[in-house]
Amino acid sequence: MKPAHSGAPAGFTFDAKHPLLVVHSVSDVRLARDRKGVMIVLTSGDAQKFGGITRQHNQGLLLLEAEGRVLEAMQVTAPVTNGIITFKHPDDDAAAEYMRRRFRVGEFK
């Protein structure tokens, strides 16, 4: 995930060589009860890092990238300190679909 600096007139600053956090594994991943999203639970170390990132970039944007493409621009409205991130279908369609495929959880309905 990378920050989008609010001072940049065009919107985003993207530095693929220096991501703020690289997640290789998660503690848990589940299809939402309504089957319209995916919830991931970060490992405790990644959860602490992500909490710090979302505190630092509160009210900013973070980009979620996978497979060489940006899946989502996440608006940070409050620090995320519980390590749980939910991607809802269809609002967060690309990210939700990627998480569903990557972690082999059920199909959306």
PyRosetta script that sets phi, psi and omega in degrees:
from pyrosetta import init, pose_from_sequence

init()
pose = pose_from_sequence("MKPAHSGAPAGFTFDAKHPLLVVHSVSDVRLARDRKGVMIVLTSGDAQKFGGITRQHNQGLLLLEAEGRVLEAMQVTAPVTNGIITFKHPDDDAAAEYMRRRFRVGEFK")
pose.set_psi(1, 143.3)
pose.set_omega(1, -175.1)
pose.set_phi(2, -132.0)
pose.set_psi(2, 146.3)
pose.set_omega(2, -179.7)
pose.set_phi(3, -80.5)
pose.set_psi(3, 150.0)
pose.set_omega(3, 168.9)
pose.set_phi(4, -106.3)
pose.set_psi(4, 113.8)
pose.set_omega(4, -175.2)
pose.set_phi(5, -77.7)
pose.set_psi(5, 129.4)
pose.set_omega(5, -177.0)
pose.set_phi(6, -68.2)
pose.set_psi(6, -18.4)
pose.set_omega(6, -179.8)
pose.set_phi(7, -78.8)
pose.set_psi(7, -12.4)
pose.set_omega(7, -179.3)
pose.set_phi(8, -78.7)
pose.set_psi(8, 122.8)
pose.set_omega(8, -175.4)
pose.set_phi(9, -62.0)
pose.set_psi(9, -35.1)
pose.set_omega(9, -177.4)
pose.set_phi(10, -82.5)
pose.set_psi(10, -12.8)
pose.set_omega(10, 174.3)
pose.set_phi(11, 121.3)
pose.set_psi(11, -54.7)
pose.set_omega(11, -171.0)
pose.set_phi(12, -121.2)
pose.set_psi(12, 144.1)
pose.set_omega(12, 166.3)
pose.set_phi(13, -115.8)
pose.set_psi(13, 122.9)
pose.set_omega(13, -172.6)
pose.set_phi(14, -124.0)
pose.set_psi(14, 121.4)
pose.set_omega(14, -179.6)
pose.set_phi(15, -128.5)
pose.set_psi(15, 91.4)
pose.set_omega(15, -177.2)
pose.set_phi(16, -64.9)
pose.set_psi(16, -20.1)
pose.set_omega(16, -178.4)
pose.set_phi(17, -84.8)
pose.set_psi(17, -14.0)
pose.set_omega(17, -176.8)
pose.set_phi(18, -134.1)
pose.set_psi(18, 65.6)
pose.set_omega(18, 178.7)
pose.set_phi(19, -66.2)
pose.set_psi(19, 151.4)
pose.set_omega(19, 178.7)
pose.set_phi(20, -72.7)
pose.set_psi(20, -31.2)
pose.set_omega(20, -178.8)
pose.set_phi(21, -155.1)
pose.set_psi(21, 132.8)
pose.set_omega(21, 173.4)
pose.set_phi(22, -116.0)
pose.set_psi(22, 120.7)
pose.set_omega(22, -178.7)
pose.set_phi(23, -103.4)
pose.set_psi(23, 117.2)
pose.set_omega(23, 179.2)
pose.set_phi(24, -97.8)
pose.set_psi(24, -28.6)
pose.set_omega(24, 178.6)
pose.set_phi(25, -149.1)
pose.set_psi(25, 162.4)
pose.set_omega(25, 179.7)
pose.set_phi(26, -128.0)
pose.set_psi(26, 162.2)
pose.set_omega(26, 178.2)
pose.set_phi(27, -75.9)
pose.set_psi(27, -36.2)
pose.set_omega(27, -177.9)
pose.set_phi(28, -157.7)
pose.set_psi(28, 153.0)
pose.set_omega(28, 174.1)
pose.set_phi(29, -145.8)
pose.set_psi(29, 135.1)
pose.set_omega(29, -177.3)
pose.set_phi(30, -142.0)
pose.set_psi(30, 147.9)
pose.set_omega(30, 169.0)
pose.set_phi(31, -76.4)
pose.set_psi(31, 135.0)
pose.set_omega(31, -179.7)
pose.set_phi(32, -59.0)
pose.set_psi(32, 153.7)
pose.set_omega(32, -178.6)
pose.set_phi(33, -57.4)
pose.set_psi(33, -34.8)
pose.set_omega(33, 178.7)
pose.set_phi(34, -81.8)
pose.set_psi(34, 1.3)
pose.set_omega(34, 179.1)
pose.set_phi(35, 61.0)
pose.set_psi(35, 25.3)
pose.set_omega(35, -179.3)
pose.set_phi(36, -118.0)
pose.set_psi(36, 20.3)
pose.set_omega(36, 179.1)
pose.set_phi(37, -170.9)
pose.set_psi(37, 174.4)
pose.set_omega(37, 179.1)
pose.set_phi(38, -128.8)
pose.set_psi(38, 132.7)
pose.set_omega(38, 176.9)
pose.set_phi(39, -110.7)
pose.set_psi(39, 129.3)
pose.set_omega(39, 174.6)
pose.set_phi(40, -115.8)
pose.set_psi(40, 145.7)
pose.set_omega(40, 176.0)
pose.set_phi(41, -115.2)
pose.set_psi(41, 116.4)
pose.set_omega(41, -179.1)
pose.set_phi(42, -70.2)
pose.set_psi(42, 155.9)
pose.set_omega(42, 172.2)
pose.set_phi(43, -63.0)
pose.set_psi(43, 161.2)
pose.set_omega(43, -175.6)
pose.set_phi(44, -59.9)
pose.set_psi(44, -40.1)
pose.set_omega(44, 178.4)
pose.set_phi(45, -64.2)
pose.set_psi(45, -45.4)
pose.set_omega(45, 178.3)
pose.set_phi(46, -67.5)
pose.set_psi(46, -34.5)
pose.set_omega(46, 178.3)
pose.set_phi(47, -63.1)
pose.set_psi(47, -41.2)
pose.set_omega(47, 178.2)
pose.set_phi(48, -65.0)
pose.set_psi(48, -44.0)
pose.set_omega(48, 178.9)
pose.set_phi(49, -62.7)
pose.set_psi(49, -44.9)
pose.set_omega(49, -179.1)
pose.set_phi(50, -63.9)
pose.set_psi(50, -39.3)
pose.set_omega(50, 175.9)
pose.set_phi(51, -58.3)
pose.set_psi(51, -44.6)
pose.set_omega(51, 177.7)
pose.set_phi(52, -64.3)
pose.set_psi(52, -40.2)
pose.set_omega(52, 179.2)
pose.set_phi(53, -63.9)
pose.set_psi(53, -44.8)
pose.set_omega(53, -178.2)
pose.set_phi(54, -72.2)
pose.set_psi(54, -26.3)
pose.set_omega(54, 172.8)
pose.set_phi(55, -68.7)
pose.set_psi(55, -44.9)
pose.set_omega(55, -177.8)
pose.set_phi(56, -65.9)
pose.set_psi(56, -35.8)
pose.set_omega(56, -175.9)
pose.set_phi(57, -110.3)
pose.set_psi(57, 28.3)
pose.set_omega(57, 178.3)
pose.set_phi(58, -57.0)
pose.set_psi(58, 133.7)
pose.set_omega(58, -177.1)
pose.set_phi(59, 73.3)
pose.set_psi(59, 13.5)
pose.set_omega(59, 177.0)
pose.set_phi(60, -112.1)
pose.set_psi(60, -168.0)
pose.set_omega(60, 178.3)
pose.set_phi(61, -115.1)
pose.set_psi(61, 142.3)
pose.set_omega(61, 170.3)
pose.set_phi(62, -120.8)
pose.set_psi(62, 139.5)
pose.set_omega(62, 178.9)
pose.set_phi(63, -99.7)
pose.set_psi(63, 132.8)
pose.set_omega(63, 174.8)
pose.set_phi(64, -100.8)
pose.set_psi(64, 121.9)
pose.set_omega(64, -177.3)
pose.set_phi(65, -121.6)
pose.set_psi(65, 140.4)
pose.set_omega(65, 174.2)
pose.set_phi(66, -154.6)
pose.set_psi(66, 148.6)
pose.set_omega(66, 178.7)
pose.set_phi(67, 53.8)
pose.set_psi(67, 34.4)
pose.set_omega(67, 176.0)
pose.set_phi(68, 76.0)
pose.set_psi(68, 13.1)
pose.set_omega(68, 178.5)
pose.set_phi(69, -139.7)
pose.set_psi(69, 153.1)
pose.set_omega(69, 177.1)
pose.set_phi(70, -77.1)
pose.set_psi(70, 123.1)
pose.set_omega(70, 179.9)
pose.set_phi(71, -92.4)
pose.set_psi(71, -29.7)
pose.set_omega(71, -175.3)
pose.set_phi(72, -161.5)
pose.set_psi(72, 146.1)
pose.set_omega(72, 167.4)
pose.set_phi(73, -105.2)
pose.set_psi(73, 109.3)
pose.set_omega(73, -174.4)
pose.set_phi(74, -93.6)
pose.set_psi(74, 118.0)
pose.set_omega(74, 175.7)
pose.set_phi(75, -78.2)
pose.set_psi(75, 120.9)
pose.set_omega(75, 178.7)
pose.set_phi(76, -88.4)
pose.set_psi(76, 112.8)
pose.set_omega(76, -179.6)
pose.set_phi(77, -102.1)
pose.set_psi(77, -15.7)
pose.set_omega(77, 177.4)
pose.set_phi(78, -164.9)
pose.set_psi(78, 153.0)
pose.set_omega(78, 177.1)
pose.set_phi(79, -58.3)
pose.set_psi(79, 138.8)
pose.set_omega(79, 178.1)
pose.set_phi(80, -101.6)
pose.set_psi(80, 101.4)
pose.set_omega(80, -173.9)
pose.set_phi(81, -107.1)
pose.set_psi(81, -6.4)
pose.set_omega(81, -179.0)
pose.set_phi(82, -92.0)
pose.set_psi(82, -4.6)
pose.set_omega(82, 178.2)
pose.set_phi(83, 76.0)
pose.set_psi(83, 11.2)
pose.set_omega(83, -178.9)
pose.set_phi(84, -107.8)
pose.set_psi(84, 128.4)
pose.set_omega(84, 178.5)
pose.set_phi(85, -127.1)
pose.set_psi(85, 130.4)
pose.set_omega(85, -179.7)
pose.set_phi(86, -117.3)
pose.set_psi(86, 133.3)
pose.set_omega(86, 176.4)
pose.set_phi(87, -115.6)
pose.set_psi(87, 120.7)
pose.set_omega(87, -175.5)
pose.set_phi(88, -102.7)
pose.set_psi(88, 141.0)
pose.set_omega(88, 176.8)
pose.set_phi(89, -96.9)
pose.set_psi(89, 130.8)
pose.set_omega(89, 5.3)
pose.set_phi(90, -94.6)
pose.set_psi(90, -2.8)
pose.set_omega(90, -176.6)
pose.set_phi(91, -56.4)
pose.set_psi(91, -45.3)
pose.set_omega(91, -179.9)
pose.set_phi(92, -112.5)
pose.set_psi(92, 47.4)
pose.set_omega(92, -168.2)
pose.set_phi(93, -53.0)
pose.set_psi(93, -52.2)
pose.set_omega(93, -175.9)
pose.set_phi(94, -63.0)
pose.set_psi(94, -43.9)
pose.set_omega(94, -180.0)
pose.set_phi(95, -68.5)
pose.set_psi(95, -43.7)
pose.set_omega(95, 179.6)
pose.set_phi(96, -62.1)
pose.set_psi(96, -44.2)
pose.set_omega(96, 179.5)
pose.set_phi(97, -64.5)
pose.set_psi(97, -42.2)
pose.set_omega(97, 177.7)
pose.set_phi(98, -60.9)
pose.set_psi(98, -48.0)
pose.set_omega(98, -179.6)
pose.set_phi(99, -62.0)
pose.set_psi(99, -41.3)
pose.set_omega(99, 178.8)
pose.set_phi(100, -61.1)
pose.set_psi(100, -45.6)
pose.set_omega(100, 178.9)
pose.set_phi(101, -68.3)
pose.set_psi(101, -47.8)
pose.set_omega(101, -174.7)
pose.set_phi(102, -60.0)
pose.set_psi(102, -40.0)
pose.set_omega(102, -176.1)
pose.set_phi(103, -105.3)
pose.set_psi(103, 6.7)
pose.set_omega(103, 174.5)
pose.set_phi(104, 52.9)
pose.set_psi(104, 53.1)
pose.set_omega(104, 173.8)
pose.set_phi(105, -101.0)
pose.set_psi(105, 165.6)
pose.set_omega(105, -172.0)
pose.set_phi(106, -51.5)
pose.set_psi(106, 169.5)
pose.set_omega(106, -179.9)
pose.set_phi(107, -77.7)
pose.set_psi(107, 151.3)
pose.set_omega(107, 173.0)
pose.set_phi(108, -74.8)
pose.set_psi(108, 149.5)
pose.set_omega(108, 175.0)
pose.set_phi(109, -116.1)
pose.dump_pdb("model.pdb")
